Amino acid sequence: MNEKLKVQSHHLERSAYLYIRQSSMRQVMENVESTKRQYDLRGRAIGLGWRDDQVTVIDSDQGVSGASASWREGFQHLVSDVGMGRAGIVMGLEVSRLARNNADWHRLLEICALADTLILDEDGVYDPANFNDRLLLGLKGTMSEAELHVIKARLRGGILNKARRGEYRCPLPTGFIYNEVGDVVLDPDAQIREMITHFFETFSRVGSATQTVKAFAKEGLLFPSRFRNSKRVVFQPLTTSAALRTLHNPRYAGVYAYGQRLYRRTVDGKKQIRKREPNEWLACIPDAHPSYISWDQFQHNLKALEANGQGYQTARISPPREGAALLQGRVICGRCGCHMRARYVTRRGQVDTWYVCSRAYVSRGEPHCQSIAGWPVDGAIGELIAAEMTPAAVELALEIRKEIEARYDEADKLRLRAVERAQIDADLAQRRFMLVDPNNRLVADTLEREWNDKLRMLADLREERESALRQDRATLDDAIRDRLIAMTADFKTVWCDPTLPNRERKRLLAYLVEDVTLLKFQAEGETRIHIRFRGGRTETLTTQNPKTSAQQVKTRPEVVELVDKLLDDHICAEIADILNARGIRPGGSARRGKADAQFTDLHVIYLVKQYGLRSRYDRLRERGMLTKAEACAKLGITECTLVRWARYGIVKRHAYNGYICLYELLEHVPAKQSSRWNQLAHRAEAIRRLNSSKCSDLKERAVV
C-alpha cells in the first residue's frame, strides 16, 4: 500500500515523534553518520504532510542501551504521549533504535494500534492496527532482539573462552601486578607483601574480621589499598569491608577465578547480584599464580567467617570475645538441644553471667527453656581444664611467650617499612628541590614546602615507632618474663591470672572442648554438666545452683535457735552484742558490699516476730514476774518506793526491753516504814544476809 494512502488527515492533525538513540556514548562520538541518518527522518515526515513545527525530536536517550525501557526516560515519554493520543506517527531509523526487547516493542505496538498511530522506519510506513503490518513489525522486533543476543553471545563467548584458559585479564587485588609478559606476580613492594601476609596471620590468630581490624588499629598499622582502575597504592586504616573483601578473594590463594557472581536485571531495571558456589564458577584454576595463603587456608577462613555470621542458626561457634562467659558459643541446652546464649546482668555493681536458652521465646513466644547461672559452671570447667592441662603447662607458657615476642617483632618490622618508605619520599623531595633553579622561587617554594611535609611525616612515623617500641618493651620487660616463667610450674596459676584476657581463655578452651551440654534440676538444686572433648572423650560434672536472693539473706536455723535460748536471760540489744562478739553475721551480709554487717536490736526483734519465737515478756510472765502496778498493789507501796526497793535489791527487776522491766518478789520483803531510824540500805543488807543463810542451810540439807 502507498505510504501516503496510510497517512490520513487525522494523523496529520497530531504531532510526528522522531526517536533518536545510540547504545553507548562511544557510538555517539564515533558513529556520527548513523546519528545524521536518524535526524534526516524529519524530512520524511515533512514529505508525508507534517509541518516542521509539528515534528518532536526525542534524543534524551543518547548513549543508553535499548535492552530495557526502565532506564530510558525518552522512550517512556514517547509511550505516554502515544497513549494520550498526541502522536500521529512514531519514527525511528530501525526497530532496534526503538527497542531491543520484545516486551517493550510489543507494548508500543499495542498502544499505537489502540491510539491509531503510525510507525515509520527506513523501509516504509506501517499501521499497527493492520494485521499484515503488525506481523511484519513483530518479526522485525524479534530479529532485533535476536541480533542483540547474537552480538552478546559472540562477545561473551570470546571472553569465556579466554577465562577458561586463565588468560582473560581481570583487575587484580592489592598485592598482585602484571609483569612485562602479562603474568600475575606478587607486588615487588616489600611493605605491601609483608602487610598482606601479616593480615592473614592476624586473622588466623584472632579468628574474626572485626578483631583483625581492631588488632591493626591497636598496633597502629596501615593496610595497602589500590584505587579502582588505577595502579596507585595508598596506605590507610584497615576497615571491616576491606578485611572481608580480602578474605573472600580467591586470588590471594593463587586461584584464577571468573564468574563468581551472577548479574540479572529486575523488573525496575536494577542490577541484582547473586553469589555462586565455587562449583558453579565459570572458571576456577588453582595454582595459577603465586599466592599469599594456600587453598586449604582460604577455605578455612571462609568457614570461620560463615560460623561467625550464623547469628540465628542452630549451631553457632562464635569467635572468642572479651565477655566473661567462658563457654560462649559452645553451650547446648540439655532439654531442647539448641545452642544457649550468653547474657550479662549487672547487679549491685557486678556483672553476672547467665546461659539462657531463649530460642523458643524469640521464635514462638514460649517461656525460656532454661536459665542457668554461668559462674558456677565456668568455675567447674576452669578447674577441670586446669587439671587436664597441668602436664603441658611449661611448654604452653613458653609457646605463648614466643608468640607474643614474634608478634611484637613482626609489628615493629612493618612499622620500619613505613619509615623506610617515608625516608625514600623525603629523599626524592630533597633531590627535586636541589635540582630546581634557586631564582625560580615559584617552583622552589612549592618543592621546599613538599620537602618539609615529607620530613615532618618521616619524623612522625619515627616517633610512632619509638613509642610503640617502648610500649612493647614495657609489656615484655624482664619482670614480666620472670613472672611468666614462674607461672609455667602450674597451669592453674596461668588460667586464674586476672591479667589474662577472657578471649585467650576461650581460645585455649576451644582446642580442648567441642561443646558442653547443661541440664538444670530445679528440685535438687544442681546442674549437670556434660563435656565433650575434641578427641571424643566425655566427662560429667555436677554443680550446685546458686541460691536466690531470698535464700542468700535468710538467717541460718542454728542462729535462730541460739536467739531462742538467749531470750530466757537477755533482752534483744544484749543478744545482738553477744552474736556480734561470737562473730555471727546476719543474713543480709550475703549481699555484695555488706560482708561487715552486724546484728542490731532491730535485727533480733525481726527474727523473734518472723520465726514466731516467744517474746521475753511472755517468758518472764510465765516465771511469775509482775508488772509495776501489780507489784505495788501486792506490796502495798507506791511506784516510787518500788523503784527504790529494786535499786537496793529488796525486790528484783528483770528488763524485757531496753526501758521497761518486770519485778520478782523475794521471800522476805519488809513492810513499809519510816527510814529515818531504820535506813533502807540497812534493811536491804539484813534481807540479803537472811536469804543467803537460808540458801546455805538448803545446800547443807541437800548434801546430807
C-alpha positions in Angstrom: 0.0 0.0 0.0 1.2 3.5 -0.8 2.7 5.4 2.2 0.6 8.5 1.5 -2.6 6.4 1.5 -1.9 5.2 5.1 -1.4 8.8 6.3 -4.8 10.3 6.9 -5.9 13.7 7.8 -6.5 12.9 11.5 -2.8 11.6 11.6 -1.6 15.0 10.2 -3.6 16.8 12.9 -1.3 15.3 15.6 2.5 15.6 16.0 5.1 13.4 14.5 7.6 12.0 17.0 11.2 11.2 16.0 13.0 8.9 18.4 16.9 9.0 18.2 19.1 6.7 20.2 22.7 5.3 20.2 23.6 2.4 22.6 26.8 4.0 24.1 28.5 7.3 24.3 31.3 5.9 22.3 28.9 5.3 19.4 27.5 8.8 19.8 31.0 10.2 19.5 32.2 7.9 16.7 29.2 6.8 14.7 28.1 10.3 13.6 26.7 9.1 10.2 24.2 7.0 12.0 23.1 10.0 14.0 22.8 12.1 10.9 20.6 9.4 9.2 18.3 9.4 12.2 17.9 13.2 12.2 17.2 13.1 8.4 13.9 11.3 9.1 12.5 14.7 9.8 12.4 15.3 6.1 10.4 12.1 5.6 7.8 13.4 8.0 7.6 16.7 6.2 7.3 14.9 2.9 4.3 12.9 4.2 2.5 16.2 5.1 3.5 17.2 8.6 4.7 20.7 9.2 8.2 21.4 10.5 6.8 22.7 13.9 4.8 19.5 14.3 7.9 17.3 14.4 9.0 16.5 18.0 12.5 15.1 18.4 13.3 12.9 21.4 17.0 12.4 21.7 17.4 12.3 25.5 18.3 8.6 25.4 21.6 9.1 23.6 24.3 6.7 24.9 21.6 4.4 26.6 21.1 0.7 25.9 17.8 -0.3 24.4 17.7 -3.7 26.2 15.1 -2.3 28.6 12.7 0.6 28.9 13.1 1.0 32.7 16.1 3.4 32.5 15.1 5.2 29.2 13.2 8.3 30.1 12.9 9.4 26.5 11.2 6.1 25.5 8.8 6.3 28.5 7.9 9.9 27.5 7.2 8.7 23.9 4.9 5.8 25.1 3.0 8.1 27.4 2.4 10.7 24.6 1.2 7.9 22.2 -1.1 6.6 24.8 -2.7 10.0 25.3 -3.3 10.4 21.5 -0.8 13.2 20.9 1.3 11.3 18.3 0.1 10.7 14.7 3.3 8.9 13.7 6.4 7.5 15.5 9.6 7.5 13.5 12.8 5.5 14.1 15.7 4.6 11.8 15.1 0.9 12.5 13.3 -1.2 15.1 16.5 -1.6 17.2 16.5 2.1 17.8 13.1 2.0 19.5 13.6 -1.3 21.5 15.8 -4.3 21.8 13.3 -6.0 24.0 10.2 -7.8 22.6 8.1 -6.9 25.7 8.8 -3.2 25.2 8.4 -3.4 21.5 5.0 -5.2 21.5 3.7 -2.9 24.3 4.5 0.1 22.0 2.7 -1.7 19.1 -0.4 -2.4 21.2 -0.6 1.2 22.3 -0.1 2.5 18.8 -2.8 0.3 17.5 -5.3 1.5 20.1 -4.4 5.2 19.5 -4.3 4.8 15.7 -0.7 5.9 15.5 1.5 5.0 12.5 5.1 3.7 12.7 7.8 4.7 10.2 11.3 3.3 9.7 13.8 3.4 6.9 11.8 0.8 4.9 8.4 2.4 5.0 5.3 3.3 7.0 3.3 0.7 9.0 -0.1 0.7 10.6 -0.1 -1.4 13.8 -3.8 -1.8 13.5 -3.3 -3.7 10.2 -2.6 -7.4 10.7 0.0 -7.7 7.9 1.9 -4.6 9.0 1.7 -5.7 12.7 3.0 -9.2 11.7 5.9 -7.6 9.9 6.7 -5.2 12.7 6.6 -8.1 15.2 9.0 -10.1 13.1 11.4 -7.1 12.9 11.3 -6.7 16.7 12.1 -10.4 17.2 15.0 -10.1 14.8 16.2 -7.0 16.6 16.2 -8.9 20.0 17.9 -11.9 18.4 20.5 -9.7 16.9 21.3 -8.3 20.4 21.6 -11.8 21.7 23.9 -12.9 18.9 26.2 -9.9 19.5 26.3 -10.5 23.2 26.9 -14.3 22.7 29.7 -13.6 20.3 31.4 -11.2 22.6 30.7 -13.2 25.7 31.9 -16.4 24.1 35.3 -14.9 23.4 35.6 -13.7 27.0 34.6 -17.1 28.4 37.0 -19.0 26.2 39.9 -16.9 27.4 38.7 -17.1 31.0 38.6 -20.9 30.9 42.2 -20.9 29.9 43.0 -18.3 32.6 44.2 -15.7 30.0 41.4 -13.1 30.5 43.0 -10.2 32.3 40.8 -9.1 35.3 41.6 -6.3 37.7 44.0 -7.7 40.3 43.6 -7.1 44.0 46.2 -5.2 46.1 49.4 -7.3 46.3 49.4 -8.5 42.7 50.5 -6.9 39.5 51.0 -8.0 35.8 54.6 -8.2 34.7 56.0 -7.3 31.3 54.8 -10.6 29.7 51.4 -10.4 31.2 51.8 -13.0 34.0 50.5 -12.4 37.5 53.3 -11.9 40.1 53.5 -10.6 43.7 53.9 -6.9 44.1 57.6 -6.0 44.2 56.9 -3.6 47.1 58.1 -5.4 50.2 55.9 -3.4 52.5 52.8 -4.3 50.6 53.6 -8.0 50.7 54.5 -8.1 54.3 51.4 -6.2 55.3 49.1 -8.6 53.5 51.0 -11.6 55.0 50.6 -10.0 58.4 46.9 -9.5 57.8 46.3 -13.3 57.1 48.4 -14.3 60.0 46.5 -12.0 62.3 43.1 -13.4 61.1 44.4 -16.9 61.7 45.3 -15.9 65.3 42.1 -14.0 66.3 39.6 -15.8 64.0 37.4 -12.7 63.3 37.5 -9.9 60.7 36.4 -7.4 63.3 39.1 -8.5 65.7 41.7 -8.3 62.9 40.7 -4.6 62.2 41.0 -3.9 66.0 44.4 -5.5 66.1 45.6 -3.4 63.2 44.2 -0.2 64.9 45.8 -1.2 68.2 49.2 -1.7 66.6 48.9 1.4 64.5 49.3 -0.4 61.2 48.0 0.9 57.8 46.7 -1.5 55.1 47.5 -1.1 51.4 44.6 -0.3 49.1 44.6 0.3 45.4 42.3 2.8 43.7 39.8 1.3 41.3 41.2 1.1 37.7 44.5 2.6 38.9 48.0 1.3 39.8 48.4 3.7 42.7 48.5 2.1 46.1 47.8 4.1 49.3 48.1 3.0 52.9 45.1 3.8 55.1 43.5 2.3 58.2 42.0 -1.1 57.7 38.2 -1.3 57.6 35.9 -4.2 58.1 34.7 -4.1 54.5 38.3 -4.2 53.2 39.1 -7.1 55.5 36.1 -9.1 54.3 36.8 -8.3 50.7 40.4 -9.6 51.1 39.3 -12.7 52.9 36.8 -13.6 50.2 39.1 -13.1 47.3 40.5 -16.4 46.0 43.3 -14.7 44.1 45.2 -14.5 47.4 45.2 -18.3 47.4 46.7 -18.4 43.9 43.4 -19.3 42.2 42.3 -17.8 38.9 38.5 -17.4 39.4 36.0 -16.0 37.0 32.2 -15.8 37.2 31.8 -15.8 41.0 28.7 -13.7 40.7 25.5 -13.8 38.6 24.1 -10.5 37.4 20.5 -10.2 36.5 18.1 -7.3 35.8 15.0 -6.9 37.9 11.6 -5.5 36.7 12.6 -2.0 37.6 15.9 -2.3 35.7 18.2 -2.5 38.8 21.1 -4.9 38.7 20.7 -7.9 41.0 23.8 -9.8 42.2 23.8 -13.4 43.4 26.9 -15.2 44.6 27.6 -18.6 43.1 29.0 -21.6 44.8 32.7 -22.5 43.9 31.5 -25.5 41.9 29.3 -23.1 39.8 32.2 -20.7 38.9 32.7 -20.3 35.1 36.5 -20.7 35.7 38.5 -21.9 38.7 42.1 -22.7 38.1 44.2 -23.5 41.2 47.9 -22.6 41.4 47.5 -20.2 38.5 50.0 -17.7 40.0 51.9 -17.1 43.3 49.8 -16.8 46.4 49.9 -15.4 50.0 48.0 -18.4 51.5 47.1 -21.9 50.5 43.7 -23.0 49.1 43.1 -25.0 52.3 43.8 -21.9 54.4 41.4 -19.9 52.2 38.6 -22.5 52.7 39.3 -22.5 56.5 39.0 -18.7 56.6 35.6 -18.8 54.8 34.3 -21.4 57.2 35.4 -19.2 60.1 33.6 -16.2 58.6 30.5 -18.3 58.0 30.4 -19.6 61.6 30.9 -16.1 62.9 27.9 -14.8 60.9 25.4 -17.6 61.9 23.6 -15.4 64.4 20.2 -17.2 64.1 21.4 -20.7 63.1 21.1 -23.8 65.3 24.8 -24.3 65.6 27.0 -21.3 66.2 30.6 -21.3 67.3 31.3 -17.6 67.5 34.8 -16.1 67.7 36.1 -15.5 71.3 35.2 -12.2 72.7 36.0 -10.2 75.8 33.0 -11.3 77.8 33.3 -13.3 81.0 31.2 -16.2 79.6 33.8 -19.0 79.3 31.5 -21.3 77.2 30.4 -18.6 74.7 29.1 -20.4 71.6 29.7 -23.9 73.0 26.7 -24.4 75.4 23.9 -26.7 74.3 20.6 -26.9 76.1 20.1 -30.4 77.7 16.3 -30.2 77.1 15.7 -28.9 73.5 19.2 -29.4 72.1 19.6 -25.7 70.9 22.6 -23.6 71.5 22.3 -21.4 74.5 23.2 -17.8 74.5 25.3 -15.8 77.0 23.6 -13.0 78.8 25.3 -10.5 81.2 23.3 -8.9 84.0 24.7 -6.0 86.2 23.6 -6.3 89.8 24.9 -4.1 92.6 27.9 -3.0 90.5 29.0 -6.6 89.5 28.4 -8.3 86.1 26.9 -11.8 86.4 27.0 -14.3 83.5 23.9 -16.4 82.6 23.4 -19.1 79.9 19.9 -18.7 78.6 18.0 -20.9 76.1 15.7 -18.3 74.6 15.1 -19.7 71.1 11.6 -20.8 71.8 10.8 -17.4 73.4 12.2 -15.4 70.4 10.6 -17.6 67.7 7.3 -18.7 69.3 6.8 -16.5 72.3 7.1 -19.5 74.7 8.8 -19.4 78.1 12.5 -19.7 78.3 13.6 -23.4 78.2 16.5 -23.0 80.7 18.3 -20.2 82.5 21.5 -21.3 84.3 23.9 -19.2 86.3 27.2 -19.1 84.5 29.8 -18.5 87.2 29.5 -22.0 88.9 29.6 -23.7 85.6 32.6 -21.7 84.4 34.4 -22.3 87.7 33.9 -26.1 87.4 35.0 -26.1 83.7 38.1 -24.0 84.6 39.1 -26.4 87.3 38.7 -29.3 85.0 40.8 -27.7 82.2 43.5 -26.7 84.7 43.7 -30.3 85.9 43.8 -31.6 82.3 46.5 -29.2 81.2 48.9 -29.4 84.1 51.4 -31.8 82.4 51.7 -29.5 79.4 51.8 -26.2 81.3 55.5 -25.4 80.9 55.5 -26.0 77.1 52.3 -24.0 76.6 53.6 -21.0 78.6 56.8 -20.9 76.7 55.0 -21.0 73.4 52.7 -18.2 74.5 55.8 -16.1 75.3 57.4 -16.8 72.0 54.2 -16.0 70.1 53.9 -12.6 71.9 57.5 -11.8 71.2 57.2 -12.8 67.5 54.0 -10.7 67.2 55.7 -7.6 68.5 58.7 -8.1 66.3 56.6 -8.5 63.2 54.6 -5.4 64.0 57.8 -3.4 64.5 59.2 -4.7 61.2 56.1 -3.4 59.4 56.4 0.0 61.1 60.1 0.0 60.0 58.9 -0.5 56.4 56.7 2.5 56.7 59.6 4.6 58.0 61.8 3.4 55.1 59.1 4.4 52.6 58.8 7.8 54.2 62.6 8.2 54.0 62.5 7.4 50.3 59.8 10.0 49.7 61.8 12.6 51.7 65.0 11.9 49.8 63.1 12.2 46.5 61.6 15.5 47.5 65.1 16.7 48.5 66.6 15.8 45.2 63.8 17.6 43.4 64.4 20.7 45.4 68.1 20.6 44.8 67.7 20.3 41.0 65.5 23.4 40.7 66.9 26.8 39.9 67.0 28.9 43.1 66.0 32.0 41.3 62.7 30.4 40.2 61.0 31.0 43.5 57.6 29.9 42.4 58.7 26.3 41.8 61.4 26.4 44.6 58.9 27.4 47.3 56.5 24.6 46.3 59.2 22.0 46.2 60.6 23.2 49.6 57.1 23.0 51.1 56.7 19.5 49.8 60.1 18.5 51.2 59.2 19.9 54.6 55.9 17.9 54.6 57.8 14.7 53.8 60.3 15.4 56.6 57.5 16.1 59.0 55.8 12.9 58.0 59.1 11.0 58.4 59.6 12.4 61.9 56.0 11.5 62.9 56.5 7.9 61.8 59.8 7.6 63.6 58.2 8.9 66.8 55.3 6.5 66.5 57.7 3.6 66.0 59.7 4.5 69.0 56.6 5.0 71.1 55.3 1.6 70.1 58.7 0.0 70.8 58.7 1.5 74.3 55.2 0.1 74.9 56.1 -3.3 73.6 59.2 -3.4 75.8 57.3 -2.4 78.8 54.9 -5.3 78.1 57.7 -7.8 77.8 60.2 -6.5 80.3 62.3 -8.7 82.5 59.9 -8.7 85.4 57.0 -10.0 83.3 59.2 -12.6 81.6 60.3 -13.9 85.0 56.7 -13.9 86.1 55.7 -15.9 83.0 58.4 -18.4 83.6 57.4 -18.7 87.2 53.8 -19.4 86.2 54.8 -22.3 84.0 55.1 -24.5 87.1 51.3 -24.5 87.5 48.9 -24.1 84.6 46.1 -23.3 87.1 48.0 -20.1 88.1 48.1 -19.1 84.4 44.5 -19.9 83.9 43.4 -17.9 87.0 45.7 -15.0 86.4 43.4 -11.9 86.4 45.6 -10.2 83.7 44.9 -13.0 81.2 42.1 -11.7 78.9 38.9 -13.8 78.7 39.3 -14.1 75.0 42.6 -16.0 75.4 40.9 -18.4 77.9 38.2 -19.1 75.4 40.8 -19.8 72.7 42.6 -22.2 74.9 39.3 -23.9 75.7 38.5 -24.3 72.0 41.5 -26.5 71.5 40.2 -29.0 74.1 36.4 -28.8 74.3 34.0 -29.4 71.4 30.8 -28.5 73.3 29.1 -28.5 76.7 25.6 -29.7 77.5 23.8 -28.2 80.5 20.8 -29.7 82.3 19.3 -27.9 85.3 17.5 -29.8 88.0 15.5 -27.3 89.9 14.2 -29.6 92.7 17.6 -31.0 93.5 19.3 -27.5 93.3 22.0 -28.7 91.0 23.2 -28.6 87.3 24.6 -31.5 85.3 27.5 -30.6 83.0 28.3 -33.0 80.2 31.6 -32.1 78.5 32.6 -33.5 75.1 36.3 -33.1 74.3 37.8 -32.8 70.9 39.0 -36.4 70.9 35.6 -37.8 71.6 36.1 -38.3 75.4 33.3 -37.2 77.6 33.1 -36.0 81.2 30.2 -35.3 83.6 30.3 -32.7 86.4 27.7 -31.6 88.9 27.5 -28.1 90.4 25.2 -26.6 92.9 22.8 -23.9 91.7 23.4 -20.6 93.3 20.9 -19.5 95.9 18.2 -17.0 95.2 18.4 -13.6 96.8 15.9 -14.6 99.4 17.8 -17.7 100.2 21.1 -15.9 100.5 19.9 -13.4 103.1 17.9 -15.9 105.1 19.2 -16.4 108.6 20.6 -19.8 109.4 18.5 -22.2 111.6 21.2 -22.5 114.2 21.3 -18.8 114.7 17.5 -18.7 115.3 17.9 -21.5 117.9 20.6 -19.5 119.7 18.4 -16.4 119.8 15.6 -18.5 121.2 17.8 -19.7 124.1 19.3 -16.3 124.8 15.8 -14.7 125.1 15.4 -16.5 128.5 18.1 -14.3 130.1 18.8 -11.4 127.8 17.0 -8.6 126.0 17.3 -8.0 122.3 20.1 -5.4 122.4 22.2 -7.8 124.7 21.5 -10.7 122.3 22.8 -8.6 119.4 26.0 -7.8 121.3 26.5 -11.5 122.1 26.0 -12.6 118.5 28.4 -9.9 117.2 31.0 -10.9 119.8 30.8 -14.5 118.6 31.4 -13.5 115.0 27.9 -14.4 113.8 26.6 -12.2 111.0 23.0 -11.5 109.9 21.7 -13.0 106.6 22.0 -9.6 104.9 25.7 -9.9 105.0 25.5 -12.3 102.0 24.8 -9.3 99.8 27.7 -7.7 97.9 29.3 -5.0 99.9 27.6 -6.0 103.1 30.1 -8.5 104.4 30.8 -6.4 107.5 27.1 -6.1 108.6 26.4 -6.8 112.3 23.3 -7.6 114.4 21.3 -4.8 116.0 18.3 -5.0 118.4 16.0 -4.4 115.4 17.5 -7.5 113.7 16.8 -9.6 116.7 13.2 -8.2 117.1 12.6 -9.0 113.4 13.8 -12.6 114.0 11.6 -13.0 117.0 8.5 -11.9 115.1 9.4 -13.6 111.8 10.0 -17.0 113.3 7.3 -16.8 115.9 9.6 -17.0 118.9 8.1 -16.4 122.4 8.9 -12.9 123.4 11.0 -12.1 126.6 7.9 -10.5 128.1 5.9 -13.8 127.8 8.8 -15.8 129.2 9.1 -13.5 132.3 5.4 -13.6 132.9 5.4 -17.4 132.8 8.0 -17.3 135.5 5.7 -15.3 137.8 7.1 -11.8 137.2 4.8 -8.9 138.0 4.3 -5.6 136.4 5.0 -2.4 138.3 1.3 -1.9 139.1 0.8 -5.5 140.2 3.9 -5.4 142.4 2.8 -2.2 144.1 -0.7 -3.5 144.7 0.6 -6.7 146.3 3.2 -5.0 148.5 1.0 -2.0 149.3 3.6 0.5 148.3 3.9 3.3 145.7 5.7 3.1 142.5 8.5 5.3 143.8 9.0 3.0 146.7 9.1 0.0 144.4 11.7 1.6 142.3 13.9 2.4 145.4 13.4 -1.1 146.7 14.5 -2.5 143.3 17.5 -0.2 143.4 18.6 -1.6 146.8 17.9 -5.3 145.8 14.9 -5.8 148.1 12.9 -6.8 145.0 14.4 -8.0 141.7 13.6 -6.4 138.4 14.1 -8.1 135.0 14.1 -6.0 131.8 12.2 -7.3 128.8 13.2 -4.4 126.6 15.6 -1.5 126.9 13.5 0.6 129.2 10.6 -1.5 130.8 11.0 -4.2 133.5 9.0 -6.8 135.3 9.5 -7.4 139.0 10.2 -10.6 141.0 9.2 -10.5 144.8 11.7 -12.1 147.2 10.6 -14.4 150.0 11.3 -11.9 152.8 10.0 -8.5 151.9 9.9 -5.9 154.8 6.9 -3.8 155.5 6.9 -0.2 154.6 8.1 2.0 157.4 9.9 5.3 158.0 13.5 5.1 157.0 14.7 7.9 159.4 15.6 5.5 162.2 16.0 2.3 160.1 17.5 3.2 156.8 16.6 1.3 153.6 20.2 0.3 152.9 20.4 -1.4 156.4 17.2 -3.3 155.9 18.3 -4.4 152.4 21.6 -5.7 153.9 19.7 -7.7 156.5 17.4 -9.2 154.0 20.4 -10.3 151.8 22.0 -12.0 154.8 18.9 -13.8 155.8 18.4 -15.0 152.2 22.0 -16.1 151.9 21.8 -18.1 155.2 18.7 -19.9 154.1 20.4 -20.8 150.9 23.3 -22.2 152.8 21.0 -24.3 155.0 19.3 -25.7 152.0 22.6 -26.7 150.5 23.7 -28.5 153.7 20.5 -30.4 153.9 20.8 -31.4 150.3 24.3 -32.7 150.9 23.1 -34.8 154.0 
